[in-house]
Each structure stands twice: as C-alpha cells, then as structure tokens.
Amino acid sequence: MHCLRSLFGLGLVTLCLSGVMWGCVSGYQVGVGRADCTGPPVEIHFMGYANIKQVGRGLHLRQFARAFVVEDEPQASRLRFSRCGGTHTHGGPGGFLMHLLYDISILGFVPRPSRRSFRVATWLSIKRATDNMVDGKILTQLLVDLDNNLLGAFNWYAVHPTSMNNTNKLVTSDNMGYAAILLEKEYNTNKVPGKGKFVGAFCSSNLGDVSPNIMGPRCSISGNECDLLTSKCPQKEGECFASGPGRDMLRALRS
Ligand SMILES: *[C@@H]1O[C@H](CO)[C@@H](O)[C@H](O)[C@H]1NC(C)=O
C-alpha cells in the first residue's frame, strides 16, 4: 500500500491539539512530548462558565500540552498534516482568546502570562516530541516503538469537563485532565505528574452537552428536581444545577 507522506501533530493544552492521519500502520517515526501550560493560578478570571466571581485563588491540577507526532520516511514531496484540538476546562485562567466576547467575563485580554503559557507550552510539547522520534508504529490509539514498548496513548472521550462547577476557584484541568494524569501515573512509575516518558491524553470528541454530573439537575435550596422543560426552579427553591456523582465537586471529579 502506498503510504501517505504525513506528519501529524497531536498535542494537548488544557486546550490541546489533536490529530489523525495514517495511510498505513507501520514504518513511521513516532514521538511524544508534554509541556506544562498552566497559566497564572491567581487573580485572573476563569474561562468557561463566564462567571465573573470565578477568579483564580490557587492550583488544583496543572494543565499540560501534549503532542503526538507521527512521520513517515522523509521524502522531498512530504505532505504535512496537523490538527489541533482542545480538551478544554472550565477551571482555567482566561483572557487568552482574541475574540472580544470571550474576554468580557475575564475583564480583558491577558497576553502574558495567560496566552503566552499556552503558546510556549504547545510549541515546547511538539518540539519535545519531534526531538525524541524513534522508529515505531500506530496501534489504534497507541504509539509504540518497534519492540512494542508503549510511548503514548490517546483517545477521544465524549464527556464535558464540568465536574468542577462554577464556584471552583482553583485552576484545574477537570475530569479529562485528571484522567490523563492518572493514565500517565500508571505508566510513569514513581514520577510526579507531568514527568516521565509516557504521554497519555484524553481529547475531546463529540461531547456537546454530555454532562458528567449524573445526579441530575436539582434546585439548590429545596433539593427538588428542576422543571424538565425550562431547567428552572420555583421561587424560593434556589438555583437549578446538576452535580455528582459524590458529595462535592472534588469527589465528582474523581469518580
Ligand atoms: C458546587 O459544588 C459545591 C461542592 O463542591 C457545592 O457546595 C455548590 O453548591 C456547587 N455549586 C453549583 C452552582 O453547582
């Protein structure tokens, strides 16, 4: 089979990159990389819930850019293909987007350090991946070397990262970032999060409004179920919001 000359970068930031392209499954050079892209953990308004009261007060989970690079044998007419994708979180410092609408609830654009941390870490993760390329293969969603040693793994997971709700003030990569940290911990024995050779990523797919808050929408004061059609609560029964599983958002995240 004629393999497409391809290079794809798959990286992750809180907003990560992702990409796919393979014409055949072996004879590639593969590399994985990771870089810390955690923005300013305090003082900056969070992006995601557009809640003006959600201002950073510390750190819960670091955010990482992750890159998966695949290249087949270099050739003059090499076709390059790359794709970026974001896992996203609702618990990260905002102000990195160029569109006015997204910067209103942040109270302005924050070129440094918010935007810069993403830019530099995304570049660094791809650089680390391309600097450490080895002969390898793609096995479905795994990158392995020719001896089948696992280098990296990625998947697309359809759930919204909203285990941490809009009262959270600690910078967090939410459920998808936490899943990636746990996966990496499994293969990078005795390493702190963000260190170690294995890179694992949970990328966003068709998450739409797939909620992780499986205890369903309830009124904050009465605890009754919200109105099914309008998602509203009767007067004096409080706000309607979904939660769970577990007693609080940290337990929800871990479930
Ligand atoms: C968010 O979660 C906390 C528990 O961790 C809870 O006390 C609070 O009511 C929740 N708020 C919303 C709006 O979901």
Ligand as a Chemical Component Dictionary entry (heavy atoms), coordinates in Angstrom:
data_LIG
# 
_chem_comp.id                   LIG 
_chem_comp.type                 NON-POLYMER 
_chem_comp.pdbx_formal_charge   0 
_chem_comp.three_letter_code    LIG 
# 
loop_
_chem_comp_atom.comp_id 
_chem_comp_atom.atom_id 
_chem_comp_atom.alt_atom_id 
_chem_comp_atom.type_symbol 
_chem_comp_atom.charge 
_chem_comp_atom.model_Cartn_x 
_chem_comp_atom.model_Cartn_y 
_chem_comp_atom.model_Cartn_z 
_chem_comp_atom.pdbx_ordinal 
LIG C1 C1 C 0 -20.554 23.393 43.508 1  
LIG O1 O1 O 0 -20.053 22.329 44.305 2  
LIG C2 C2 C 0 -20.020 22.583 45.681 3  
LIG C3 C3 C 0 -19.468 21.356 46.374 4  
LIG O2 O2 O 0 -18.200 21.018 45.940 5  
LIG C4 C4 C 0 -21.397 22.907 46.200 6  
LIG O3 O3 O 0 -21.316 23.260 47.555 7  
LIG C5 C5 C 0 -22.015 24.051 45.393 8  
LIG O4 O4 O 0 -23.342 24.256 45.802 9  
LIG C6 C6 C 0 -21.962 23.737 43.914 10 
LIG N1 N1 N 0 -22.489 24.886 43.207 11 
LIG C7 C7 C 0 -23.003 24.854 41.966 12 
LIG C8 C8 C 0 -23.551 26.127 41.428 13 
LIG O5 O5 O 0 -23.026 23.830 41.296 14 
# 
loop_
_chem_comp_bond.comp_id 
_chem_comp_bond.atom_id_1 
_chem_comp_bond.atom_id_2 
_chem_comp_bond.value_order 
_chem_comp_bond.pdbx_ordinal 
LIG C1 O1 SING 1  
LIG C1 C6 SING 2  
LIG O1 C2 SING 3  
LIG C2 C3 SING 4  
LIG C2 C4 SING 5  
LIG C3 O2 SING 6  
LIG C4 O3 SING 7  
LIG C4 C5 SING 8  
LIG C5 O4 SING 9  
LIG C5 C6 SING 10 
LIG C6 N1 SING 11 
LIG N1 C7 SING 12 
LIG C7 C8 SING 13 
LIG C7 O5 DOUB 14 
# 
